[in-house]
Amino acid sequence: MDVESIREDFPILDREVGGEPLVYLDNAATTQTPTQVSRTFTEYYDEYNANVHRGIHQLSHEASVAYEDAHDRLAEFVGADGREEMVFTKNATEAVNLVAHGLGHQHLEPGTAVVTTEMEHHASLVTWQQIAERTGAEVRYVEVEDDGTLDAEHAKEVIDEDVEIVSVAHVSNVLGTVNPVRELADLAHDNGAVILVDGAQSVPTRPVDVTDLGADFLAFSGHKMAGPTGIGCLYGRRDLLEEMDPFLYGGEMIRHVTFDEATWNDLPWKFEAGTPPIAEGIALAAAADYLDDIGMDAVRRHEDELAQYLLDELAEREDVEAYGPPAGVERTGLVSFNVGDVHGHDLSEILDDRGVAVRAGDHCTQPLHDVLDIPGSVRASFYVYTTREEVDALLDGIEDAAERRDGLLASDRYHDRVF
Ligand SMILES: Cc1ncc(COP(=O)(O)O)c(CN[C@@H](CS)C(=O)O)c1O
């Protein structure tokens, strides 16, 4: 993978922050956008901007074809069977909610259960909590081992015939753990349940094929895979999407409406009410092209190498605690850690002063941080344009913060470790 050539596609990487070169290491929050993707917006708005599926005129035809073809492109990207199985949403969060509301209300009731895990993002964890509360179903959490992997025996224990839905992150946005989705899918299917895979951190970083995973649903976001914000995807098995109820109603998603009732449009439009994010959908297809040109296996290898390098270097420091699977175990390109009793926000600010952008806090996984018994963590996350020299800039910043520890602890900026 020619990282230097890739970096030329991202003008933002030439930026300076505080007089220092930008070192962008917050890719698990959102990735940067190559010119091959950003320019699709100008092309669309300058050349064929129109509403889709409504106008009987050339511009609307061109916009409709491009928007519909984008569904086919994203379906191909994750191995789905065409546009009918690829719903465009606002983001991964909305995709999870669509399944929870569209299927949860049909299948969940007292005596049934949803299984998820202790490492889930709030987009899943809170959603299933709320649906279970409304339907009387139980939520069960597969436990996380000390090494950041899922407890396989506990998974077998909690996924039983009462379970209707299993919802699991393919990759943890805190631990970097790559979960054994195929095995969990087999467990779910053996017990008559369906599985929703949260692919927010996996679809952007490794080859994902819904058939290989055994996924019945797959949720992911455009802005985490070199695409724009405002667009995400829900892959759904066609028979399940046919069965599911929409949870947004209005134009576009209907076929026939009377004062007494309405019937729904074909898939996937049944789940895309109102005017959709047209330019964003077209741009997301360009992002899929961009990543496929690099090769998703090359992306995975690059991320794993950088994560292993950082883990090895952090292991040399007695004052650093890193979370997630140990070096040598496959993980995605992110590492969460703490540096002694230096507050994460202080460390993040010191790094920002040096041009290094990381994330500090709970990363929308407060229950996981309770399990880790820490109030928060600092997370460095990489992407296709990240270099080993940028990881070294992070390591230099960690050394700087560690040297300034006493001053930080004494300063009024020191928090009581509330992230
Ligand atoms: C595993 C996982 N699942 C769902 C989401 C939600 O993605 P949205 O595009 O915001 O809908 C995220 C987004 N995690 C960001 C924002 S909290 C992070 O900094 O880690 C995620 O990592």
The ligand as a Gaussian input file, in Angstrom:
#p B3LYP/6-31G(d) Opt

LIG

0 1
 C      -18.901000       0.390000      16.955000
 C      -19.723000       1.602000      16.637000
 N      -21.054000       1.446000      16.425000
 C      -21.827000       2.514000      16.122000
 C      -21.289000       3.778000      16.011000
 C      -22.220000       4.924000      15.619000
 O      -21.804000       5.461000      14.386000
 P      -22.561000       6.774000      13.856000
 O      -21.951000       7.085000      12.506000
 O      -22.283000       7.863000      14.878000
 O      -24.037000       6.432000      13.796000
 C      -19.920000       3.982000      16.232000
 C      -19.340000       5.365000      16.175000
 N      -18.242000       5.526000      17.050000
 C      -17.565000       6.798000      17.075000
 C      -18.451000       7.918000      17.563000
 S      -18.961000       7.652000      19.210000
 C      -16.291000       6.672000      17.928000
 O      -15.624000       7.687000      18.118000
 O      -15.984000       5.546000      18.336000
 C      -19.126000       2.872000      16.526000
 O      -17.793000       3.019000      16.712000

